[in-house]
Amino acid sequence: MNKFLVTVALGAIAISAGAAAQAPGGGRGQRDQTRAEVQQRADMFFQMMDANHDGTVTKAEAQQALASFGAADAGAGAGASPGRMGMMQRMVDRLFATTPSVTQQQLEALMLARFDAQDLNHDGTVTAAEREQSRAARGGAAAAPAGTTTPTQAQ
């Protein structure tokens, strides 16, 4: 049952990320997102990765969730999208770069800090234009914006 829930949750995240990437504004553009949506996505992502429901996620749990998603996606005949899997793998690598485990609050703080850095006019919504401006300011890098807290800093 847990594998099924993890697969469904990862699938929902990947599908929403894939659909958002096809939004107007080019291949890198995404639809507008509110701070509340990002917090909700962080919570859903955490729940899907916390396989043993102990309130912390280890890198092993996160990798297991990614593997389950990749296998389920391939089993459905769709084939795991290398772009989606790569994006999710980079997120996991970034999340666990400095800590062996994270709490839900740490994951929320990390994702909301990234959102806040991209919300250039501080209106609670990140538009595709703000996202592109933020990306350009970072030199087009996929890394987290300056000032983003790591999970250990977010405690």
N, C-alpha and C positions, 0 to 999 in steps of 0.2 A: 504494500500500500504506500509506504514511504517513497519507494522508487517512482511509483505512478505520480504522486503529488509533486515530487521534485521535477519529473519530466514535464508535467503540465505547466508548472510555474516557470521553468526555464523556457519552455516553448512560448509561453505568453510574453515573456520579456523579449525573446529573440524576434518574435513576430512583430511586436510593437516597435522594436528598434528597426527592423527591416522596413516596415511600412513608413516609419518616420523618415528614414533615409531617402525615400522616394518622394517626399513632399516637395512642393514647389521651392525653387531656389537652388536646384542642382543636386548632384549626387550626395554632397556632404550636408545639405540642408536638412533640417528637421522641423517638425511643427513646433509652434510655440508651446512652452511648458511653464506651468506655475510651480511655485515652491512646494505647494501642497502635493502636487503630482509627483515631484521628485522624492519627497519624504515617503509617500505611499509606495513608490517603486523601491526605495531603499528597504522599507519594511518587508515588502513581498520578497525581494531578493534574499534578505536575511533568513526569513522563514523557510524559503526553499533550500537554502544551504545548510541550515541547522538540523542535520539528519537525526541527531540524538536528542534534540529539544532540551539542551542543557543551558541555553542562553548565551552560548559562545559558539563561534564557528572557527574551526581550524582550517589550515590550508588543505589538509587531507580531505575534510568534508567538502570544501569548495571544489576541489579537483574531482571528487567522486560525483558531485552534482553535475559538473560540466561533462564528465564522461557519460553519465546517464542520459543527458540531453543529446549528446552527439550520437549515441547508439540509438536512442528512440527516434531521432530525426532521420537517421539513415534507414532504420527499420520501417519507417512510414513511407519509404520510397522517395522522399524528397531529397535525401542526401544532405548531410550537414554542410551548411554554407561555410566555406573557409573564412569569409569576411566576418560573419556573425561569431563563429567560434573563436576567431582570432581576437575580436573585440572583447569577448567575454573572458578569454584567457588573459589578455592584458589587464583587464579590470581586477581579476583575481591576483595576478602577479603584483600589481600596484598596491592592492589592499594588504597583502601579506609581506611586503618588502621589508618591513621593519619590526614586525611582530608575529608571533606564532599563532595568535588567535585574536578575534575581535568580537565585541558585543554589538547588539543591535544599535545602541546609542552611538558607538564609535562609527559604525557604518553610516548611520544617518548623518552624523557630523561631517564625515568625509564628503559624502555626496552633496550635502547642503552647502558646504564651503565651496565646492566646485561651482554649484549653481550660483551662489552669491557673487563669486568672482566673474561669472559671465553675465549677470544681471547688471549691465552697465548703467542703466538709469534708475536702478533700485525700485522698480515698480512691482516686483513680485512675479514677473513673467520674463522668461528668456525667449527672445525671438530669434529666428534664423539669422537675422542681421547682427544681433548682439553676439550670437555664437560665432559667426564668421569674424567679427571684429576681435573677439577674444582670442580666437585661433591665430589671427594675423599678428596680434600683439605678442603672442608666445612664439612667433616665428613659424607658425604652421605645425608646431610639434604637437604630438598626441599626449604629451605629459600633462600632469595636473598643473593648474595655474599657480603662479607664485602666491604664497600666503595660504595655500591649502594645507590643512592639518593632516598629519598622518594619524592612523588609528591610535597610536600610543600618545600622541599629543592631545587627542580629543577627549581624553579621560576626564 
